């Protein structure tokens, strides 16, 4: 089953990466968040995708560091804000592809204007964190310890830790349990969808009742994580934020990314 799971999630992640990078190449100054998020979803629909863990997010400028985010879903959904030349942006979507989950995020800069110097520095730091996370996931005794190592690394370089502002303060969340019946639930509005919320609720119940691995990587995550996780380190410097989101297999010496580069090819 593990091989089938890796292949299914890998293919889903590969399609999602292709769509996000295609849309990112077409992002232009003065596009709105809402229009670009719509392009992500339309591209997935053309590829036969109609179910989501979460629909497309697009964040411009200081929204890449969650400036003025107070209520997650209301503030995170795409807006009519227009992207200015040289501003950073983040694109993020989590579809279900033939029942298998994917979650990919990309950080870029608009147009040909000079990007903020901090943006390149953040991407370089994320590259190092992605390399280090394989070792940390192998060696750290608990999911909480993995998160502490990521947060310490960011703060040591003077960065702000942003992923702790996601719901449940997650650095990552489990992809175990798919495909399942929840994957057939139709889309309802925008943002988080029932397949994500329902699967997490089932996983938390299985953790408490059956001793299964805790489905989140966050500050309080107990026990050694095991399985496939969507991991999304998110950091900021001043008004600029950046992140990646990729799938990490945590399985002892087999621990590895399905896509080793920062926004690189997926190799199931």
C-alpha positions, 0 to 999 in steps of 0.5 A: 500500500505504501508504494501505491500511496507514494505513486498516487500522491506523487502524481497528484503533486506533480500535476499540482506543481505543473499547474501552479508554475504555469499560472505563476509564469503568467502572473503580471503586475496589476492582476488581482488575487482573486483573478489569479486564484481563479486561473489556478482552479480553472487550470485544474478543472481543465485537467479533470480536477473538481475536488479540493482539500483547499481551493486556490490561495493567492497573496500579494505584497505584505499579505505574503507575511499575513499582515493584518490576518486576524480570522484565518479563512476570512482574511486568507481568501483571495481579494481584489488587491492588485499586485504591484511591480516588484511585489512578492506573491505566494500561490497555494492550492491543494486538490484531490487528483483521482482521490489522492491529495496534493498541496503545493505552494510557490513564492515569486515576484511580479514582473521585471521590476527589481525584487525586494532583496529580502525575497531572494534571501528568504528563498535561499534560506528555505532551500537550506531548511528543506535540506535540513528537514530530512535530517531533522525528521529522521532524528527528532523524537517528536513532531514538536521537536521537528517544528522547534528545529525549524523555528529555531533555524528561522529565528537564528537568522532574524526571520519571523516564523509565519507558519505558526499562524496557520490553523492549529499552528501547523508546519505540516499535516498528514496525507494518510487515509486517502483516498476515502469517501470524503473525496467525493464530497462536492466543493462548497464555496472557497477555502478549506473543504470537507475532505480536509477538515473531515479527514483531520477530524478522523485522524485526531480521533484515531490518534486518541482512540487507537494510538495512530500518529498525530496528524499535525506537525506543530509545536505540541505534536507528540510522538514520532511522525510516520507517513506522508506529510504536506510540509509548509515552512513559511517565514518573513523579513519585514514586509516580505514573506515566502514559503514552499509546500511539498510532500515529505515521506517520514519513514526512518532511513527512507525519509525523503522529499517527493520533490527534493528541489525548492520548487523542483520536479516530483519523483514518486 
